[in-house]
Amino acid sequence: MTNLLRAGLAAILLLVLVLLVNAGVFGANWRWDDTQILLHSHQYSFWQDFTRPEVWQQFSPANLTPWLIFSFEIDVILFGLTPAAFYLHQLLAIAAAAFMLLLCLQLWCRPVFAAAGAVLFVIGLPTMLVAEQLMTRHYIEGLVFALIAVYAFVCYLRNGTIWLCLLALLMYGLAITAKEIYVPLPALLLLLPEADWRSSIRATIPFFAMTLLYALWRGYMLGSFSGGYVDSSEYLSVAFITDVLASLSSFPALLTGAVWPVFVLLVAGLWVVCMISQKRIPWRALLIAALVLLPLVPLVRSPGIVLADRYLLLPWVMLSFSLAWCADRVAHSLGGQLNWQNFNAATLGLRPWHGRTALAAAPWLVLPVIAVLTLTQSVPVRHTVARVGTEFDVQADFLWRNEDTRAFVPSGNVLPAYWFVTGLTTLKQRISGQASPLPVVDDIYLAEQDVSLLYTYDAACQCMRDISADVPARLAAHEQRLRALAPLALQYSYQQGYFSWQFGPWQDGSYHVVSDTLGVLPLPPAGQLRVTLADNAPFYLRYTSPEGWITYSELNRVVRDGPAVEWSRNQN
């Protein structure tokens, strides 16, 4: 079988695996940030997101990912607003990433280990969750571009074909327009053990030049060279570094759940055996790991890394690659003559195990065991996330099919992502001219509006349930909890894309910003976030005491680059 036929067969098999593992997404609707991406692509031409800061910052002032908008716009042009087609595109991108990972592994590993690494990538929790969330498209397509760049660069170093270097450079350029995590790629290329240092440095000069151009472009588009949602001045504080280390140490548990000690033991054991067999410390691998993890630092505090989702996609790729590479090296060193016939015979009991055979068989077994450990976490967590996604699916359908003669209470998972509601209702208005059901984000709005038909999401039936008959009881319960004159104070400002606040006087209980434009946002008593807020957006500050009573501020408004606002009520 020719190499081309083998590659084609591998691509087909990986695509089939991706489709089988993620078949459930074809019934999904718009979720999370999808509606805001669609709205932005409908409002502006894609090229404006690459060239005009005032346009891009309407979507995100903290990150520069215009490829995401462009990718969605391609789907809109080809398929219209058909979610299933968008999810098919997503799965094709995952299959392409798995195939490119396979090709990159085959540069240094035997095919069986390269295939194992690609399969491990597909069944990992980060990859499964990316399949559930269209808004993560830029992570997976950026990965495809980055892996093509790696493959083309290595081939260039090996045979000197200049167009391969140009292809790698182009793919790197596309990758960094997709997501910032791929910016350190030139340093990774420099660390690849494919040529002497002088040749490697010379070959990577164009890539570092593009990194410099990217930095200038980023500074122009965002007005800042840093990223994330917190002020970069905090990065060197002891408290922040402690938070980073704590977050990094949680990654094994996020990836494999309760079996993480076994997972860590297997991974560490494989690396130790690899180092012993290779008789050297893998300092290149340690530096590459640092390059992969460094872009995650700005995300530790906000929004936080509490799930093995898109944020751990690139670390999971690195881990899948390194495990396959280590297993291949160890198998080659310990049992170079062991073949599948001997291995299978011993496994089936047809031939007695010997010490040398058992030791040589270990690297062939460790990847399947790690795959099983991975599935024990990825399958149940993916099911939980899919159930949350169903909340968005059902409410998206309700908003799209009904008008403002009805109202609804957004579910608990939709409220923190309220831009999903505002994005979809605005998009519907722009496309069809029709109004959408009125959202009731808090009972203070129910008291202010004349609502006759009220619906809410019911998890039991995964449907919208009519709760119109409950409106009087809801209003009475709200009135009973309300202490209209309880002390409350707030200070806030919205300057240069940063929303800063301080709430008081209570130190226990909880504070929420409540808005029919912004949703319901849980916030600590004081803080600062880099975020895009609608200018002049109205909001109340709601305080909920440990005893359960609530109180509200007067109606306030967010004014972009306006003066700081102070308000207080001291009566009891």
C-alpha positions, 0 to 999 in steps of 0.5 A: 500500500502506498503512503498516499493510500495509507494516509487517506485510509488513516484520515477516513478512519479518524473522521469516522471515529470523530463522527461516532464519538460526537454524533450527538452534536448534530441535534444541537442548536446555538449555544453560549457565545454562538449568537454573539459571533453570528450577530457580529458577523452579520453586522460587519464585514470580516475584513474589518475585524482584521483591520479596524480596532473599533469594530473588533473591540465591539466583540472582544477587547481582551483577545484578538481572534478574528479568524473565529468570525471569518470561520462562522461567516463562511458557514453562514454563506454556505449553509445559512443559519443551519446549526447542524452544518456548523457542527459538521464543520466543527467535527471536520476540523477536529478530524483534520487536527487528529490527522495532522497530529498523526502525520506529525507523530509519524515524523518521529514514531512508528505508525502504530504509536502515531495512531495511538496518539491521534486516537488519544487526542480524539477521545480526550475531554478537551476535544469532546467539549470543543465538539460541543461548543461552536464558539471554540472553533478558533481553538481547533482550526488554529491547531490545524494550522499550527500542526501543518506549520510544524509538519511543513517546517520539519519537512523543509529542514529535511529536504530544503524545499523552500515552498514548505517553509513558506507554507509553514509561515503562512499556516503560522500566520493563520494560527495566530489570527485564530488564537493567541495560544499559538503565538509561541510556535516559532520557539517550539520550531527552534527547539525541534531536534531536526538540525544544528542550532545555526540552521534552526535559528536561520530557518526560524527567523521569518517566523520570529519576524512574523511574531513581531508583526503580530505584536504590532498588529495586536497592539494596534487592534487592542491597544495592549500587548497583553491579553486576558481579563485581568490587569497584567500588573498582577502577574508578578504578585505572589498571590497570582503566582500561587493561584497559577501553580494551584491551577496547573496542579489541578490539570490531571484531575480535570482531565481524568477525574478521580483516577488522576493519581493512577494517570499521573503515575503512568505518565511519570513512569513512562517519562522516567523509563524514557529518560533512562532508556534515552540516557538524557534529560528531555530539556527540549520537552520541558521547554516546549511544555512551558511554551504551551502552558504559558498562554494559560496564565492570564486565564487563571483568575478570570474566567478561571480554568475549572473544566478541561475544556478549550483551555486545556486543548493544547496541553492535551495535544502536547500530552497525547503527542508526548505519550505516543513519542515516549511509548515509541522510544521505550518500545524501541529501546526495550524490545526492538524485536518484539512484534505484534505476533509475539505480543498477541501470543503472550497476551492470549496465554499461548506463549509464556511471559518472560521478564524481557517480553513483559518489560518490552510489552509495557509501552504497548499497554500504557497508552490503551490504559491511559485511554481507558482512564481518560474515557472514565472522565471524558464521557460523564463530563461530556454528558453533563456539559451536553445537558447544559447545552440542551438548556441553550438549545431549547431556549434558542428555539423558543426565542426564535419561534415566538414573539414578545407576546410571551415572556420567559425566565432564563435558566440558571446556566443561561443567565451567566451567559446572558449575551447569548439571549441578547445576541439571538434576539438582536440577530432575529430582529435584524434578519426578520424584523420580529421581536422576541419573548421578553426575558425576566432575569429577576423578579424585580422586572416581573414586578415592573412588567405586565406579564400574562404568559410566562415560561421557563426551562424545565430540565425534566422534560428538556422543554419550555414550561408555562408557569403563567399561573405561578406569577402571583405567587412569585411576586408575593415571595419576592415581596416577602424577601425584599428589604427595600431600605436595607443599607447598600452602597456601590462605587463603579467606573467603566474606563478604557474597557475595564469595569471596576467596582466596590460594593458594601457594606456587607462582607458576607452574603452575595452581590449580583449585577442585575440587568435586562441588558447584561443579565445576572452577574455574580461579583465579589465585593470588589474587583476589576474586569476587562470586558465589553459592556453596552454603553448606557446599559441599565442595572441594579445591584442586588444583595442577597443575605445569608438569611435569604432576604434581598435588597436592591440599589436604585437603577444605575447605568454603565457609561463608557469612559464616564466619571466614577459613580458612587451611590449609597443607602444608609437607612435600616 
